[in-house]
Amino acid sequence: MHTVEALLAAADVTGDRRWSDRAARIVENVVHGFARDGGWRLPEHFDPSWNVRLDYNGTSPPTSSARTG
């Protein structure tokens, strides 16, 4: 959602509607895709192919390419 907020801020500053249109497309995909498919929960973690990772914060560490910090 930080990207959506940044796009809306860019639209406000520049007056260029393409930024708010892009933000709207992201929100549409989230609401009518990820949220609907996930019982209206908004997932926060995805794998490199944009598959939802509901198990990301599970008790076991991720088995695939996870970022460590």
PDB file of N, CA, C and O in Angstrom:
ATOM      1  N   MET A   1       0.818  -1.195   0.000  1.00  0.00           N
ATOM      2  CA  MET A   1       0.000   0.000   0.000  1.00  0.00           C
ATOM      3  C   MET A   1       0.863   1.261   0.000  1.00  0.00           C
ATOM      4  O   MET A   1       0.380   2.346  -0.324  1.00  0.00           O
ATOM      5  N   HIS A   2       2.136   1.117   0.363  1.00  0.00           N
ATOM      6  CA  HIS A   2       3.009   2.292   0.313  1.00  0.00           C
ATOM      7  C   HIS A   2       3.151   2.793  -1.116  1.00  0.00           C
ATOM      8  O   HIS A   2       3.243   3.998  -1.350  1.00  0.00           O
ATOM      9  N   THR A   3       3.169   1.879  -2.060  1.00  0.00           N
ATOM     10  CA  THR A   3       3.259   2.283  -3.467  1.00  0.00           C
ATOM     11  C   THR A   3       2.021   3.059  -3.880  1.00  0.00           C
ATOM     12  O   THR A   3       2.123   4.063  -4.583  1.00  0.00           O
ATOM     13  N   VAL A   4       0.854   2.604  -3.449  1.00  0.00           N
ATOM     14  CA  VAL A   4      -0.390   3.312  -3.765  1.00  0.00           C
ATOM     15  C   VAL A   4      -0.351   4.721  -3.184  1.00  0.00           C
ATOM     16  O   VAL A   4      -0.718   5.683  -3.858  1.00  0.00           O
ATOM     17  N   GLU A   5       0.088   4.843  -1.950  1.00  0.00           N
ATOM     18  CA  GLU A   5       0.190   6.164  -1.318  1.00  0.00           C
ATOM     19  C   GLU A   5       1.158   7.064  -2.082  1.00  0.00           C
ATOM     20  O   GLU A   5       0.879   8.246  -2.282  1.00  0.00           O
ATOM     21  N   ALA A   6       2.291   6.514  -2.508  1.00  0.00           N
ATOM     22  CA  ALA A   6       3.268   7.298  -3.264  1.00  0.00           C
ATOM     23  C   ALA A   6       2.707   7.734  -4.612  1.00  0.00           C
ATOM     24  O   ALA A   6       2.928   8.866  -5.041  1.00  0.00           O
ATOM     25  N   LEU A   7       1.982   6.841  -5.279  1.00  0.00           N
ATOM     26  CA  LEU A   7       1.386   7.193  -6.565  1.00  0.00           C
ATOM     27  C   LEU A   7       0.334   8.292  -6.407  1.00  0.00           C
ATOM     28  O   LEU A   7       0.246   9.198  -7.235  1.00  0.00           O
ATOM     29  N   LEU A   8      -0.454   8.207  -5.351  1.00  0.00           N
ATOM     30  CA  LEU A   8      -1.460   9.256  -5.107  1.00  0.00           C
ATOM     31  C   LEU A   8      -0.794  10.594  -4.784  1.00  0.00           C
ATOM     32  O   LEU A   8      -1.271  11.648  -5.204  1.00  0.00           O
ATOM     33  N   ALA A   9       0.301  10.545  -4.042  1.00  0.00           N
ATOM     34  CA  ALA A   9       1.042  11.778  -3.752  1.00  0.00           C
ATOM     35  C   ALA A   9       1.618  12.374  -5.030  1.00  0.00           C
ATOM     36  O   ALA A   9       1.584  13.589  -5.228  1.00  0.00           O
ATOM     37  N   ALA A  10       2.150  11.509  -5.897  1.00  0.00           N
ATOM     38  CA  ALA A  10       2.688  11.987  -7.178  1.00  0.00           C
ATOM     39  C   ALA A  10       1.588  12.626  -8.013  1.00  0.00           C
ATOM     40  O   ALA A  10       1.822  13.643  -8.665  1.00  0.00           O
ATOM     41  N   ALA A  11       0.403  12.050  -8.004  1.00  0.00           N
ATOM     42  CA  ALA A  11      -0.724  12.631  -8.750  1.00  0.00           C
ATOM     43  C   ALA A  11      -1.085  14.000  -8.183  1.00  0.00           C
ATOM     44  O   ALA A  11      -1.354  14.935  -8.936  1.00  0.00           O
ATOM     45  N   ASP A  12      -1.090  14.117  -6.857  1.00  0.00           N
ATOM     46  CA  ASP A  12      -1.404  15.414  -6.230  1.00  0.00           C
ATOM     47  C   ASP A  12      -0.381  16.476  -6.604  1.00  0.00           C
ATOM     48  O   ASP A  12      -0.742  17.609  -6.923  1.00  0.00           O
ATOM     49  N   VAL A  13       0.886  16.111  -6.565  1.00  0.00           N
ATOM     50  CA  VAL A  13       1.952  17.080  -6.811  1.00  0.00           C
ATOM     51  C   VAL A  13       2.036  17.477  -8.280  1.00  0.00           C
ATOM     52  O   VAL A  13       2.201  18.654  -8.601  1.00  0.00           O
ATOM     53  N   THR A  14       1.922  16.494  -9.169  1.00  0.00           N
ATOM     54  CA  THR A  14       2.112  16.772 -10.593  1.00  0.00           C
ATOM     55  C   THR A  14       0.823  17.132 -11.324  1.00  0.00           C
ATOM     56  O   THR A  14       0.859  17.756 -12.385  1.00  0.00           O
ATOM     57  N   GLY A  15      -0.317  16.737 -10.754  1.00  0.00           N
ATOM     58  CA  GLY A  15      -1.577  16.934 -11.455  1.00  0.00           C
ATOM     59  C   GLY A  15      -1.766  15.949 -12.593  1.00  0.00           C
ATOM     60  O   GLY A  15      -2.708  16.078 -13.375  1.00  0.00           O
ATOM     61  N   ASP A  16      -0.884  14.966 -12.695  1.00  0.00           N
ATOM     62  CA  ASP A  16      -0.922  13.982 -13.773  1.00  0.00           C
ATOM     63  C   ASP A  16      -1.787  12.799 -13.343  1.00  0.00           C
ATOM     64  O   ASP A  16      -1.439  12.072 -12.412  1.00  0.00           O
ATOM     65  N   ARG A  17      -2.885  12.619 -14.008  1.00  0.00           N
ATOM     66  CA  ARG A  17      -3.860  11.600 -13.641  1.00  0.00           C
ATOM     67  C   ARG A  17      -3.351  10.175 -13.823  1.00  0.00           C
ATOM     68  O   ARG A  17      -3.902   9.247 -13.231  1.00  0.00           O
ATOM     69  N   ARG A  18      -2.314   9.987 -14.628  1.00  0.00           N
ATOM     70  CA  ARG A  18      -1.842   8.611 -14.844  1.00  0.00           C
ATOM     71  C   ARG A  18      -1.378   7.973 -13.541  1.00  0.00           C
ATOM     72  O   ARG A  18      -1.457   6.754 -13.394  1.00  0.00           O
ATOM     73  N   TRP A  19      -0.892   8.781 -12.587  1.00  0.00           N
ATOM     74  CA  TRP A  19      -0.438   8.228 -11.307  1.00  0.00           C
ATOM     75  C   TRP A  19      -1.616   7.755 -10.460  1.00  0.00           C
ATOM     76  O   TRP A  19      -1.541   6.697  -9.834  1.00  0.00           O
ATOM     77  N   SER A  20      -2.684   8.512 -10.434  1.00  0.00           N
ATOM     78  CA  SER A  20      -3.857   8.063  -9.672  1.00  0.00           C
ATOM     79  C   SER A  20      -4.539   6.887 -10.376  1.00  0.00           C
ATOM     80  O   SER A  20      -5.096   6.010  -9.716  1.00  0.00           O
ATOM     81  N   ASP A  21      -4.499   6.865 -11.701  1.00  0.00           N
ATOM     82  CA  ASP A  21      -5.044   5.721 -12.441  1.00  0.00           C
ATOM     83  C   ASP A  21      -4.262   4.448 -12.131  1.00  0.00           C
ATOM     84  O   ASP A  21      -4.842   3.376 -11.962  1.00  0.00           O
ATOM     85  N   ARG A  22      -2.950   4.580 -12.059  1.00  0.00           N
ATOM     86  CA  ARG A  22      -2.110   3.421 -11.741  1.00  0.00           C
ATOM     87  C   ARG A  22      -2.398   2.937 -10.319  1.00  0.00           C
ATOM     88  O   ARG A  22      -2.478   1.732 -10.080  1.00  0.00           O
ATOM     89  N   ALA A  23      -2.553   3.862  -9.382  1.00  0.00           N
ATOM     90  CA  ALA A  23      -2.892   3.493  -7.996  1.00  0.00           C
ATOM     91  C   ALA A  23      -4.233   2.765  -7.960  1.00  0.00           C
ATOM     92  O   ALA A  23      -4.384   1.775  -7.245  1.00  0.00           O
ATOM     93  N   ALA A  24      -5.197   3.249  -8.721  1.00  0.00           N
ATOM     94  CA  ALA A  24      -6.521   2.620  -8.751  1.00  0.00           C
ATOM     95  C   ALA A  24      -6.444   1.198  -9.300  1.00  0.00           C
ATOM     96  O   ALA A  24      -7.137   0.307  -8.809  1.00  0.00           O
ATOM     97  N   ARG A  25      -5.613   0.979 -10.309  1.00  0.00           N
ATOM     98  CA  ARG A  25      -5.460  -0.375 -10.861  1.00  0.00           C
ATOM     99  C   ARG A  25      -4.868  -1.330  -9.830  1.00  0.00           C
ATOM    100  O   ARG A  25      -5.279  -2.486  -9.735  1.00  0.00           O
ATOM    101  N   ILE A  26      -3.907  -0.842  -9.066  1.00  0.00           N
ATOM    102  CA  ILE A  26      -3.316  -1.688  -8.021  1.00  0.00           C
ATOM    103  C   ILE A  26      -4.374  -2.055  -6.992  1.00  0.00           C
ATOM    104  O   ILE A  26      -4.489  -3.219  -6.608  1.00  0.00           O
ATOM    105  N   VAL A  27      -5.151  -1.069  -6.542  1.00  0.00           N
ATOM    106  CA  VAL A  27      -6.189  -1.321  -5.540  1.00  0.00           C
ATOM    107  C   VAL A  27      -7.225  -2.302  -6.085  1.00  0.00           C
ATOM    108  O   VAL A  27      -7.659  -3.202  -5.366  1.00  0.00           O
ATOM    109  N   GLU A  28      -7.623  -2.140  -7.333  1.00  0.00           N
ATOM    110  CA  GLU A  28      -8.580  -3.075  -7.944  1.00  0.00           C
ATOM    111  C   GLU A  28      -8.039  -4.500  -7.914  1.00  0.00           C
ATOM    112  O   GLU A  28      -8.766  -5.434  -7.574  1.00  0.00           O
ATOM    113  N   ASN A  29      -6.770  -4.672  -8.268  1.00  0.00           N
ATOM    114  CA  ASN A  29      -6.176  -6.010  -8.266  1.00  0.00           C
ATOM    115  C   ASN A  29      -6.107  -6.582  -6.856  1.00  0.00           C
ATOM    116  O   ASN A  29      -6.353  -7.772  -6.660  1.00  0.00           O
ATOM    117  N   VAL A  30      -5.782  -5.767  -5.893  1.00  0.00           N
ATOM    118  CA  VAL A  30      -5.683  -6.235  -4.511  1.00  0.00           C
ATOM    119  C   VAL A  30      -7.059  -6.639  -3.988  1.00  0.00           C
ATOM    120  O   VAL A  30      -7.222  -7.727  -3.435  1.00  0.00           O
ATOM    121  N   VAL A  31      -8.047  -5.765  -4.161  1.00  0.00           N
ATOM    122  CA  VAL A  31      -9.379  -6.034  -3.621  1.00  0.00           C
ATOM    123  C   VAL A  31     -10.062  -7.184  -4.348  1.00  0.00           C
ATOM    124  O   VAL A  31     -10.580  -8.101  -3.711  1.00  0.00           O
ATOM    125  N   HIS A  32     -10.066  -7.142  -5.667  1.00  0.00           N
ATOM    126  CA  HIS A  32     -10.814  -8.138  -6.435  1.00  0.00           C
ATOM    127  C   HIS A  32     -10.001  -9.377  -6.777  1.00  0.00           C
ATOM    128  O   HIS A  32     -10.510 -10.294  -7.423  1.00  0.00           O
ATOM    129  N   GLY A  33      -8.753  -9.413  -6.354  1.00  0.00           N
ATOM    130  CA  GLY A  33      -7.909 -10.581  -6.574  1.00  0.00           C
ATOM    131  C   GLY A  33      -7.467 -11.174  -5.257  1.00  0.00           C
ATOM    132  O   GLY A  33      -8.093 -12.098  -4.739  1.00  0.00           O
ATOM    133  N   PHE A  34      -6.374 -10.634  -4.710  1.00  0.00           N
ATOM    134  CA  PHE A  34      -5.780 -11.203  -3.495  1.00  0.00           C
ATOM    135  C   PHE A  34      -6.748 -11.223  -2.321  1.00  0.00           C
ATOM    136  O   PHE A  34      -6.870 -12.251  -1.655  1.00  0.00           O
ATOM    137  N   ALA A  35      -7.441 -10.122  -2.047  1.00  0.00           N
ATOM    138  CA  ALA A  35      -8.324 -10.064  -0.871  1.00  0.00           C
ATOM    139  C   ALA A  35      -9.527 -10.993  -1.029  1.00  0.00           C
ATOM    140  O   ALA A  35      -9.857 -11.752  -0.118  1.00  0.00           O
ATOM    141  N   ARG A  36     -10.167 -10.928  -2.170  1.00  0.00           N
ATOM    142  CA  ARG A  36     -11.333 -11.800  -2.398  1.00  0.00           C
ATOM    143  C   ARG A  36     -10.938 -13.271  -2.297  1.00  0.00           C
ATOM    144  O   ARG A  36     -11.635 -14.069  -1.670  1.00  0.00           O
ATOM    145  N   ASP A  37      -9.815 -13.621  -2.919  1.00  0.00           N
ATOM    146  CA  ASP A  37      -9.363 -15.018  -2.906  1.00  0.00           C
ATOM    147  C   ASP A  37      -8.890 -15.468  -1.526  1.00  0.00           C
ATOM    148  O   ASP A  37      -8.830 -16.667  -1.253  1.00  0.00           O
ATOM    149  N   GLY A  38      -8.557 -14.522  -0.664  1.00  0.00           N
ATOM    150  CA  GLY A  38      -8.028 -14.857   0.655  1.00  0.00           C
ATOM    151  C   GLY A  38      -8.985 -14.581   1.789  1.00  0.00           C
ATOM    152  O   GLY A  38      -8.552 -14.284   2.903  1.00  0.00           O
ATOM    153  N   GLY A  39     -10.296 -14.672   1.529  1.00  0.00           N
ATOM    154  CA  GLY A  39     -11.263 -14.438   2.597  1.00  0.00           C
ATOM    155  C   GLY A  39     -11.275 -12.997   3.070  1.00  0.00           C
ATOM    156  O   GLY A  39     -11.556 -12.721   4.236  1.00  0.00           O
ATOM    157  N   TRP A  40     -10.972 -12.090   2.174  1.00  0.00           N
ATOM    158  CA  TRP A  40     -10.954 -10.642   2.415  1.00  0.00           C
ATOM    159  C   TRP A  40      -9.824 -10.187   3.327  1.00  0.00           C
ATOM    160  O   TRP A  40      -9.850  -9.079   3.862  1.00  0.00           O
ATOM    161  N   ARG A  41      -8.830 -11.055   3.497  1.00  0.00           N
ATOM    162  CA  ARG A  41      -7.611 -10.626   4.193  1.00  0.00           C
ATOM    163  C   ARG A  41      -6.660 -10.069   3.150  1.00  0.00           C
ATOM    164  O   ARG A  41      -6.629 -10.538   2.012  1.00  0.00           O
ATOM    165  N   LEU A  42      -5.888  -9.073   3.539  1.00  0.00           N
ATOM    166  CA  LEU A  42      -4.905  -8.508   2.624  1.00  0.00           C
ATOM    167  C   LEU A  42      -3.545  -9.122   2.910  1.00  0.00           C
ATOM    168  O   LEU A  42      -2.954  -8.867   3.959  1.00  0.00           O
ATOM    169  N   PRO A  43      -3.047  -9.925   1.984  1.00  0.00           N
ATOM    170  CA  PRO A  43      -1.741 -10.540   2.205  1.00  0.00           C
ATOM    171  C   PRO A  43      -0.623  -9.509   2.096  1.00  0.00           C
ATOM    172  O   PRO A  43      -0.751  -8.502   1.400  1.00  0.00           O
ATOM    173  N   GLU A  44       0.460  -9.775   2.788  1.00  0.00           N
ATOM    174  CA  GLU A  44       1.608  -8.865   2.752  1.00  0.00           C
ATOM    175  C   GLU A  44       2.843  -9.494   2.136  1.00  0.00           C
ATOM    176  O   GLU A  44       3.779  -8.784   1.768  1.00  0.00           O
ATOM    177  N   HIS A  45       2.861 -10.812   2.018  1.00  0.00           N
ATOM    178  CA  HIS A  45       4.068 -11.489   1.551  1.00  0.00           C
ATOM    179  C   HIS A  45       3.764 -12.314   0.309  1.00  0.00           C
ATOM    180  O   HIS A  45       2.752 -13.011   0.234  1.00  0.00           O
ATOM    181  N   PHE A  46       4.676 -12.215  -0.672  1.00  0.00           N
ATOM    182  CA  PHE A  46       4.529 -12.907  -1.948  1.00  0.00           C
ATOM    183  C   PHE A  46       5.862 -13.534  -2.330  1.00  0.00           C
ATOM    184  O   PHE A  46       6.919 -13.082  -1.889  1.00  0.00           O
ATOM    185  N   ASP A  47       5.807 -14.572  -3.147  1.00  0.00           N
ATOM    186  CA  ASP A  47       7.044 -15.144  -3.677  1.00  0.00           C
ATOM    187  C   ASP A  47       7.408 -14.376  -4.956  1.00  0.00           C
ATOM    188  O   ASP A  47       6.665 -13.484  -5.365  1.00  0.00           O
ATOM    189  N   PRO A  48       8.523 -14.706  -5.582  1.00  0.00           N
ATOM    190  CA  PRO A  48       8.943 -13.970  -6.783  1.00  0.00           C
ATOM    191  C   PRO A  48       7.942 -14.001  -7.942  1.00  0.00           C
ATOM    192  O   PRO A  48       7.993 -13.145  -8.825  1.00  0.00           O
ATOM    193  N   SER A  49       7.030 -14.983  -7.946  1.00  0.00           N
ATOM    194  CA  SER A  49       6.020 -15.076  -9.008  1.00  0.00           C
ATOM    195  C   SER A  49       4.682 -14.476  -8.590  1.00  0.00           C
ATOM    196  O   SER A  49       3.671 -14.708  -9.253  1.00  0.00           O
ATOM    197  N   TRP A  50       4.660 -13.715  -7.512  1.00  0.00           N
ATOM    198  CA  TRP A  50       3.464 -13.050  -6.983  1.00  0.00           C
ATOM    199  C   TRP A  50       2.400 -14.023  -6.466  1.00  0.00           C
ATOM    200  O   TRP A  50       1.207 -13.720  -6.497  1.00  0.00           O
ATOM    201  N   ASN A  51       2.837 -15.185  -5.994  1.00  0.00           N
ATOM    202  CA  ASN A  51       1.931 -16.089  -5.296  1.00  0.00           C
ATOM    203  C   ASN A  51       1.912 -15.676  -3.833  1.00  0.00           C
ATOM    204  O   ASN A  51       2.957 -15.382  -3.253  1.00  0.00           O
ATOM    205  N   VAL A  52       0.742 -15.653  -3.244  1.00  0.00           N
ATOM    206  CA  VAL A  52       0.603 -15.242  -1.845  1.00  0.00           C
ATOM    207  C   VAL A  52       1.318 -16.235  -0.944  1.00  0.00           C
ATOM    208  O   VAL A  52       1.193 -17.446  -1.123  1.00  0.00           O
ATOM    209  N   ARG A  53       2.065 -15.723   0.023  1.00  0.00           N
ATOM    210  CA  ARG A  53       2.786 -16.538   1.005  1.00  0.00           C
ATOM    211  C   ARG A  53       2.158 -16.340   2.373  1.00  0.00           C
ATOM    212  O   ARG A  53       2.698 -15.601   3.195  1.00  0.00           O
ATOM    213  N   LEU A  54       1.023 -16.990   2.635  1.00  0.00           N
ATOM    214  CA  LEU A  54       0.370 -16.866   3.935  1.00  0.00           C
ATOM    215  C   LEU A  54       1.195 -17.495   5.048  1.00  0.00           C
ATOM    216  O   LEU A  54       1.031 -17.146   6.217  1.00  0.00           O
ATOM    217  N   ASP A  55       2.082 -18.421   4.691  1.00  0.00           N
ATOM    218  CA  ASP A  55       2.908 -19.102   5.681  1.00  0.00           C
ATOM    219  C   ASP A  55       4.204 -18.360   5.998  1.00  0.00           C
ATOM    220  O   ASP A  55       5.030 -18.875   6.752  1.00  0.00           O
ATOM    221  N   TYR A  56       4.400 -17.193   5.454  1.00  0.00           N
ATOM    222  CA  TYR A  56       5.671 -16.471   5.586  1.00  0.00           C
ATOM    223  C   TYR A  56       6.077 -16.274   7.046  1.00  0.00           C
ATOM    224  O   TYR A  56       7.247 -16.456   7.383  1.00  0.00           O
ATOM    225  N   ASN A  57       5.157 -15.915   7.898  1.00  0.00           N
ATOM    226  CA  ASN A  57       5.467 -15.689   9.307  1.00  0.00           C
ATOM    227  C   ASN A  57       5.140 -16.897  10.171  1.00  0.00           C
ATOM    228  O   ASN A  57       4.909 -16.762  11.373  1.00  0.00           O
ATOM    229  N   GLY A  58       5.120 -18.068   9.565  1.00  0.00           N
ATOM    230  CA  GLY A  58       4.826 -19.291  10.306  1.00  0.00           C
ATOM    231  C   GLY A  58       5.958 -19.659  11.247  1.00  0.00           C
ATOM    232  O   GLY A  58       6.929 -18.916  11.388  1.00  0.00           O
ATOM    233  N   THR A  59       5.830 -20.789  11.878  1.00  0.00           N
ATOM    234  CA  THR A  59       6.827 -21.212  12.854  1.00  0.00           C
ATOM    235  C   THR A  59       8.116 -21.708  12.211  1.00  0.00           C
ATOM    236  O   THR A  59       9.164 -21.725  12.857  1.00  0.00           O
ATOM    237  N   SER A  60       8.048 -22.111  10.940  1.00  0.00           N
ATOM    238  CA  SER A  60       9.243 -22.571  10.243  1.00  0.00           C
ATOM    239  C   SER A  60       9.780 -21.469   9.351  1.00  0.00           C
ATOM    240  O   SER A  60       9.002 -20.710   8.773  1.00  0.00           O
ATOM    241  N   PRO A  61      11.100 -21.365   9.229  1.00  0.00           N
ATOM    242  CA  PRO A  61      11.637 -20.362   8.297  1.00  0.00           C
ATOM    243  C   PRO A  61      11.276 -20.728   6.866  1.00  0.00           C
ATOM    244  O   PRO A  61      11.105 -21.908   6.559  1.00  0.00           O
ATOM    245  N   PRO A  62      11.156 -19.742   5.984  1.00  0.00           N
ATOM    246  CA  PRO A  62      10.842 -20.019   4.574  1.00  0.00           C
ATOM    247  C   PRO A  62      11.917 -20.904   3.970  1.00  0.00           C
ATOM    248  O   PRO A  62      13.090 -20.811   4.332  1.00  0.00           O
ATOM    249  N   THR A  63      11.506 -21.771   3.038  1.00  0.00           N
ATOM    250  CA  THR A  63      12.437 -22.693   2.412  1.00  0.00           C
ATOM    251  C   THR A  63      12.988 -22.169   1.100  1.00  0.00           C
ATOM    252  O   THR A  63      13.949 -22.727   0.570  1.00  0.00           O
ATOM    253  N   SER A  64      12.401 -21.112   0.567  1.00  0.00           N
ATOM    254  CA  SER A  64      12.881 -20.575  -0.705  1.00  0.00           C
ATOM    255  C   SER A  64      13.530 -19.222  -0.485  1.00  0.00           C
ATOM    256  O   SER A  64      13.719 -18.792   0.653  1.00  0.00           O
ATOM    257  N   SER A  65      13.862 -18.567  -1.554  1.00  0.00           N
ATOM    258  CA  SER A  65      14.635 -17.325  -1.526  1.00  0.00           C
ATOM    259  C   SER A  65      13.999 -16.249  -0.664  1.00  0.00           C
ATOM    260  O   SER A  65      13.234 -15.422  -1.160  1.00  0.00           O
ATOM    261  N   ALA A  66      14.305 -16.255   0.601  1.00  0.00           N
ATOM    262  CA  ALA A  66      13.809 -15.232   1.516  1.00  0.00           C
ATOM    263  C   ALA A  66      14.927 -14.239   1.790  1.00  0.00           C
ATOM    264  O   ALA A  66      16.099 -14.605   1.866  1.00  0.00           O
ATOM    265  N   ARG A  67      14.552 -13.004   1.933  1.00  0.00           N
ATOM    266  CA  ARG A  67      15.542 -11.976   2.272  1.00  0.00           C
ATOM    267  C   ARG A  67      15.883 -12.073   3.744  1.00  0.00           C
ATOM    268  O   ARG A  67      15.013 -12.276   4.591  1.00  0.00           O
ATOM    269  N   THR A  68      17.126 -11.929   4.023  1.00  0.00           N
ATOM    270  CA  THR A  68      17.543 -11.878   5.430  1.00  0.00           C
ATOM    271  C   THR A  68      18.158 -10.523   5.679  1.00  0.00           C
ATOM    272  O   THR A  68      18.743  -9.928   4.774  1.00  0.00           O
ATOM    273  N   GLY A  69      18.039 -10.046   6.853  1.00  0.00           N
ATOM    274  CA  GLY A  69      18.534  -8.703   7.106  1.00  0.00           C
ATOM    275  C   GLY A  69      19.240  -8.647   8.363  1.00  0.00           C
ATOM    276  O   GLY A  69      19.733  -7.586   8.747  1.00  0.00           O
TER     277      GLY A  69
END
